[in-house]
């Protein structure tokens, strides 16, 4: 049985499209005809991908399934199941109201596979780019325990929390980055285009120029004459850095640096601790075994240094040790975190304690980002203003001297 993408027209004359499993195109047309759809085009999924690859579609670079899109769909599915609607019918109702093409296609194929007897988790696993291992394993645990609607609601909460945390950090950095980029571009244009034209005036006067004006002219001449070399150097340096960072040794050093760099290192660590605690708590609460939950948690951290900490802890747990001890030995996690985990283990409330850690560190991340933004913006304005002054001042002083000479 193959997966086909189809287009057709309903009896009401409305154009529709979708994805569905069938033995062959003929059987697909028969199935859709029973649903009142006249098929106009049928392509096997592989053929459809080739056709899309040949088409110029710049929009595909901007289309993706965000965490909030998936969270909304997951919550809607949980609501349908909680209302007593069977899974296949719930998936059908969900696909009818989804607007994201990628998400709609994934849930459509998932519905068809479930209708054919596949488990919901296995069907979701066929779309790893949309449904990550965390999502699939939690759904599997929910199916096994008969609490699928509860697990889906918990998943929706988790995705929303992660999206909120990410948006907080990214949103706080957007304005400073844009300001810095625009200022650097402005200064570069002034140095390459404006300064040479203005400083050409000085050549008509036999007046000694201050050292800072001569320095500015020298920098401007260098940028004007060797900008192409600097561009090649920047591209080559960026490429070399990416190559180095893609190696195991380079990635390990870079990720360790991210956690240790002043000011931003602690923020990165706090965000990672919040993600670790929230993910592990969500998995354990959904019935995923501890060792498997630790493995999934390790894969969602995105930092090699912390991944090694979790893997070492997982190996120690397999040998009979507690969770808190190997995490404490690593020295990477704050002592308060390992202490709260130890208390949760002893009291049998590990999931609740991890949730408390996640809530605390997410609030700390938001507070720290707010403080850093309030301090960074005026500091950035001062730095950028200083850069502009360093360009304008060396030109303005000689021009004022020339005006006094001409007036005299």
C-alpha angles and dihedrals in degrees: 000000000000135000116245133191112215142183125202150148126252124223087261090059096252118144113235137174138184150140127267143162119246140155092242140339092271094056089046091055090049093051093048092045088060087056091053096257125132107209115223100174135020125184129172111242093252091050090048091053091051091049092049091048090057093050119087103238113160090176091072089073090062099039116093139137107256125204090252092052090052092043092054093049091046092051092049090051091049090052092051093049092046088055090059098256111147116250098251092048090046091052091049092051090047095051091052093062101037114109102187106092094211093049093043092052093048094051091045093055089043091053092051092049092049089049088055092055104271119135117255092241094051091049091051090048089067088073104053094162091063104026110047123205089261091059095044096048093047090051089049091052090048092051092049093049096040092240099107095137091051092049092048091052089049090049091052090052090049094050092048092050092049092048091048092051093048094047090050093056097039094043092053092054099045097079097047092046093050092047092049093047094049092048094049089049091049093049091047092052091048092050095046102035112016104036096055091053094048096043090052086076090066092063091070092060127066093221126130112244123221117257093248091055091050089049091051091049090050093051091046092050090049093050092045093049101037105029089117090056091050090049091052090046092051094048092044092047091049092048092048091049091051091049091050092046091051091061119089093242094045093046092050093050094045094049091048089050091051089058095044103040112116118261098358097046095072091046091053091048093049092050090049092049090051091050092047094049095044094047095046092046092050093049095046092046089053093055100258110150115255099245092047090046090052090051093051091045090052091054095053097051096080094207121103094206093055092040089060090051091053093045092051090048090049091053091049091050089052088057092053103267125133123257097243099054100061090041089053093048091056091066090212100102121067113260092240090060095052090044093053091047090051090051090049091051093050094046096043091240100107095137093052092047092050089050089052091050091049093048092048096048094043089055090047091051091052092047093047092047090051092050093044091049093050090051098038098054098059090039089052091050090052093049094046092046089051091053091053092047090052088059100040100040098059089052099041097054096055090044090055090050091051091050090052090048092051093045090050 
